[in-house]
Amino acid sequence: MEPWIWIVIGVVVLAIVIALVLTATKKRKQREQEERALRERENREHARDLRRHAEDQDISAREREAAALQAQADAQRAKVEAERKEQEARQRTESADEVRAQVERERADADALDPDLTGDSLDERHPAEGPTHGRHAADGDVTREGGSSATR
């Protein structure tokens, strides 16, 4: 065979090899592009899931924070209520002490005015004082002028 035939055959074979290489390269690039597009879609879906999860977590965190603030407000209300009740108890104690003092003053005044009582009989009269002593005064049965309604 003539050398020019070998040259033509070599060029044709070379062209076929180049065409095969180009086709294979093109298919590989297309496959890589499809895989990249698939990965991008998967990444977008994953990112969307992550955002949705983060949003759910954010809502949950806000709910917990609101619950904590509510609990703090409830605790503050309870604290204020307890302080109010303590103040009320102190006022009632002071009022009871004032009534007791008034009762004692009235007794002392009555004892001082009563000519039938002597020093010995005063000691005999007061042992009956106990938890029920002065009940009418402690119940608020006191007149405006300081005396009990029982003595007027």
Secondary structure, DSSP 8 states (H G I E B T S, - for coil): --HHHHHHHHHHHHHHHHHHHHHHHHHHHHHHHHHHHHHHHHHHHHHHHHHHHHHHHHHHHHHHHHHHHHHHHHHHHHHHHHHHHHHHHHHHHHHHHHHHHHHHHHHHHHHHH-TT--HHHHHHHGGG-STTTTHHHHTT-B-TTSSBTTT-
